[in-house]
Amino acid sequence: MVTDGVGKPITLPGPARRIISLAPANTEILFALGAGPQIVGRDTTSDYPEQAKTITDIGGGFGELNLEAILAQNPDLVIASMLTPSEQTKALQDAGVTVFTLGNPVDFDGLYTNLHTVAQLTGHEPEAEALVGEMEERVATIQGKMAKNSQRPLVFYEIDGTDPNAVWTPGPGTFIDSLIQMAGGDNLGANLQGEWVQISLEELIARDPDLILLGDALWGGVTVESVKARAGWEALTAVQKEQIFPFDDNLVSRPGPRLVDGLEGLARLLHPELFQ
């Protein structure tokens, strides 16, 4: 018996062999553990690794799940996320499908727990041990480098700059907040209220970050040039010194194995001198 992220215990007769993933992080975890061949359906936003795109798309993401397509795959396990709407989870359970909701970690220990849990559900415990061990070594390497660091730049991570006068940024207690801290920086949003927060241009100018990271560069098409052209943003030191960098948000917003890639990427941006 395994208890999921919403406190629901489930029991499987054996390792799941026909799995449907309802979140891109879940899909990445499954592939990283060697359970990719066991996936028979994935949500629309699951696009990594490349092999995931060849698996049957059952909807979801920001749209509706295709219940008929899910049932047609005869799954013995559906792995949902904490972001999966409860009505979708209930519809699957009402149809007799076993649903496991994977918790949303806020640090690496929580992520390692998720990896071991999914490994237990899918019969890949040895692979999880190896993967977690490798990730722990890489995290320790970054921590060792940061122990030599005495300067901590103030970092503004932009999640959504659709309204440049009220940009969304990660607040305290989020994995992105934790990653910035571990990478040797201070998250500007750490003293705001809420996990995902809008900050006014006035407050942003008052705080004056050393670096601006564009988490909306890939999905939103935001560029360094477009940020420099925003009215009022020329007052920011990071803009004046051209300390604006696009960043692959998938590496820090999807709670899967690539979070360690995100940590390494952040550390290199914040402290390039430690990687020369």
C-alpha positions, 0 to 999 in steps of 0.5 A, spaced: 500 500 500 502 506 498 499 513 500 498 519 495 499 526 495 492 527 498 492 522 503 489 516 499 492 509 500 492 505 493 494 498 493 496 495 486 497 487 485 503 488 482 508 493 478 503 498 474 504 496 466 499 500 463 500 507 466 497 514 464 501 520 466 497 527 467 503 531 468 509 533 464 513 532 471 510 525 472 512 523 465 519 525 466 520 521 472 517 515 469 522 516 463 528 517 468 526 511 472 526 506 465 518 506 465 517 509 459 515 503 455 510 502 460 506 509 459 500 508 454 497 515 455 500 522 457 497 529 457 498 534 452 503 538 455 508 532 456 513 534 451 520 531 454 523 527 453 522 526 445 519 519 446 514 522 450 511 525 444 510 519 440 505 516 446 497 517 445 495 524 447 489 524 452 488 531 453 489 535 459 494 540 461 490 546 460 484 543 457 479 537 458 481 530 459 479 525 454 476 520 458 474 515 452 481 515 450 483 514 457 479 508 458 480 505 451 488 504 453 485 500 459 490 503 464 492 499 471 494 506 474 493 513 472 498 518 475 495 525 477 498 531 480 496 536 485 494 541 479 490 536 476 482 538 477 479 534 482 473 533 478 477 530 473 480 525 478 473 524 480 471 522 473 476 517 473 475 514 479 468 513 478 470 510 471 473 505 475 480 507 474 486 507 479 488 514 480 495 516 484 496 523 485 503 525 486 505 530 491 508 537 489 515 537 492 518 544 495 525 541 496 530 536 493 528 531 499 521 531 497 523 530 490 527 524 492 521 521 495 517 522 489 522 518 485 522 512 490 514 512 490 513 512 483 519 507 482 515 502 487 509 503 483 512 501 477 517 496 479 523 500 478 526 501 485 534 499 483 533 505 478 530 510 483 536 508 488 541 510 482 538 516 480 537 519 486 544 517 488 547 521 482 542 527 483 545 527 490 552 528 488 550 533 483 547 537 488 552 536 493 557 539 488 553 545 487 553 546 495 560 545 495 562 551 490 557 555 493 560 554 500 566 558 497 561 564 495 560 570 499 556 574 495 549 573 493 546 577 488 538 579 488 535 575 483 528 577 480 525 571 476 519 573 471 514 567 471 509 571 467 510 579 464 504 579 460 503 586 464 509 589 465 507 593 471 504 587 475 509 581 473 508 574 476 514 571 480 515 566 485 514 567 492 517 564 499 516 556 500 516 554 492 521 550 489 524 556 485 525 560 491 529 554 494 533 553 487 535 560 487 537 560 494 541 553 493 544 557 487 547 562 491 542 568 490 537 571 494 530 570 491 526 577 490 520 574 491 522 571 498 519 576 502 512 577 498 506 573 500 503 567 497 507 562 492 506 566 486 505 573 486 504 579 482 509 585 484 508 592 482 513 596 477 514 601 483 516 595 488 521 592 483 524 598 482 525 600 489 528 593 490 532 593 484 535 586 483 542 585 480 539 579 475 533 578 471 531 571 469 526 570 464 522 564 465 517 566 460 522 566 455 520 560 452 513 559 453 511 567 452 516 569 447 519 574 452 526 577 449 531 581 453 530 586 448 522 586 449 524 587 457 529 593 455 523 596 451 518 596 457 516 603 460 519 604 466 524 598 466 530 602 464 530 605 471 533 598 474 540 596 475 539 589 471 537 593 465 542 598 465 547 593 466 544 588 461 544 583 466 537 579 463 537 572 461 532 567 458 531 561 462 528 554 461 522 555 466 521 547 465 528 546 468 525 549 475 517 549 474 516 541 473 518 537 479 522 532 476 529 529 475 531 535 471 530 540 477 538 538 478 539 541 471 535 547 473 540 548 479 546 547 475 544 552 470 542 557 475 548 557 479 552 558 473 548 564 471 549 567 478 556 565 479 560 564 473 566 565 476 565 559 480 565 555 474 571 557 470 
